Amino acid sequence: MPTVLLLTALDTRGEEAMYLKGFTEALGCKVIIVDIAMRAHGQEGADYSCVEVARQGGADFKEISSQKGTSAITEPMQNGAISIAKKLYEQGAIDAIAGFGGASNTLFLSSVMRALPFGFPKLILSSSAAMPAYSARYFAHKDIVIFHACLDINGLNRFVRDLLRRFSGMIAGVAGIERTQERDTRKLVAISEFQFSEKCARAVRSRCEADFEIIPFHAQGVGDRIMEEMISDGMFDGVIDLVPAGLSEAMLGGNRAAGLDRFDRELERGIPVILTPCGFDALSCGPYSRRLTDPLWKKKNLAKRKIYVQDEMRVQARTSKREMEEIGRVFAEKLSRAKGPTALYIPLKGFSSLGVEGGPLFDPEADAAFVKSLKRHLKPGTGRGVELIEMECSMEDAALADSIAEKFSSMMAAEAAN
């Protein structure tokens, strides 16, 4: 019988939780309830009480329930719920995790679910799924399924009962699916890519897929962030990071920002890593209508730069010589801390399909400034060193893909022999 871990605040959603539990059990699942309430109450039915959740988070529930605000008491309750969820997952005692609520509870639930690995079923029924300020935080970096309730889940009216019945069907469906491990003996390799590296990415995948199972990630900020989360979880044996530009986007305020810690974790893992500077030559700054009023456009004077407009939403501005120098410095400092075999390919005739001669963002002086800054700041540090490979070609030339594939295969073979 599949087992579901259900997180909910019984002080405000006790009746609804019991209804959901009953219907889910009628569909053939066992339900374990974790009470994440932050106020004392008399509702029964929890397998892990709010008092126990607080204790697991290193706090006294009496102190938590006596406080007026929630900011200081949310963290220990979250930590307690995470501890319980991870322990049950590691014991193989649960097959899915689920929860429901409004904005605060959805943020709480998603924080707990992010602690569980990719592939483990995670479901939330939320009345606040469409809130622009929060929606990305709910599920951006993990495979969390959000069911938009459209109304407040408060009281068992006809609509709420219908929502809970449908939600229980979703829970029972995913919890009951047997998750079998595929018998592919190839090593798992992550590759980052986007539209302006498409030819290179496709060629590299084609050349490597006989020996490795290549898993592509769209480097639009969220995708490459998820890639690194999965690398941190030990799910990959190597990385071909064609588009690390989530770093430069974070530095400059672009739409594809993946955080200032971009690719730190893959370099920490000690696995073979190949990188290129693809995407450093552009700043994602759409929609195009922003150019009239947006502070980013005004501060960086983007309207006077080389611009590539795909459509209203997708706009790329050329990064300046000074920005490329700074990107080169930060990139070099990060590379110097690599703990595994690392190679950096630099296509000297264009870092992306936009930056080649005749392309809309062609600027060889800015690219050269990046290379010069990178070399000046690249130091051995405490890592294993970085092999710098410069090629007289562009990012989309077949010669680059051939060399990357050959180099990566040799790096993986060397690691296997050690």
HELIX and SHEET records of a PDB file:
HELIX    1   1 LEU A   10  ALA A   26  1                                  17    
HELIX    2   2 CYS A   50  GLN A   56  1                                   7    
HELIX    3   3 PHE A   61  SER A   66  1                                   6    
HELIX    4   4 SER A   71  GLU A   90  1                                  20    
HELIX    5   5 ALA A  103  MET A  113  1                                  11    
HELIX    6   6 SER A  135  PHE A  139  1                                   5    
HELIX    7   7 ARG A  158  ALA A  175  1                                  18    
HELIX    8   8 GLN A  195  SER A  197  5                                   3    
HELIX    9   9 GLU A  198  CYS A  208  1                                  11    
HELIX   10  10 VAL A  222  SER A  232  1                                  11    
HELIX   11  11 GLY A  246  LEU A  252  1                                   7    
HELIX   12  12 ASP A  264  GLU A  268  1                                   5    
HELIX   13  13 TYR A  288  LEU A  292  5                                   5    
HELIX   14  14 PRO A  295  LYS A  299  1                                   5    
HELIX   15  15 LEU A  302  LYS A  304  5                                   3    
HELIX   16  16 LYS A  321  LEU A  335  1                                  15    
HELIX   17  17 PRO A  364  HIS A  377  1                                  14    
HELIX   18  18 ALA A  398  ALA A  417  1                                  20    
SHEET    1   A 5 LYS A  30  ASP A  35  0                                        
SHEET    2   A 5 THR A   3  THR A   8  1                                        
SHEET    3   A 5 ALA A  96  GLY A 101  1                                        
SHEET    4   A 5 LYS A 122  SER A 126  1                                        
SHEET    5   A 5 VAL A 145  HIS A 148  1                                        
SHEET    1   B 6 PHE A 212  HIS A 218  0                                        
SHEET    2   B 6 LYS A 187  GLU A 193  1                                        
SHEET    3   B 6 GLY A 238  ASP A 241  1                                        
SHEET    4   B 6 VAL A 273  LEU A 275  1                                        
SHEET    5   B 6 THR A 342  PRO A 347  1                                        
SHEET    6   B 6 VAL A 386  MET A 391  1                                        
SHEET    1   C 3 ALA A 282  SER A 284  0                                        
SHEET    2   C 3 VAL A 315  ARG A 318 -1                                        
SHEET    3   C 3 ILE A 307  VAL A 309 -1                                        
END                                                                             
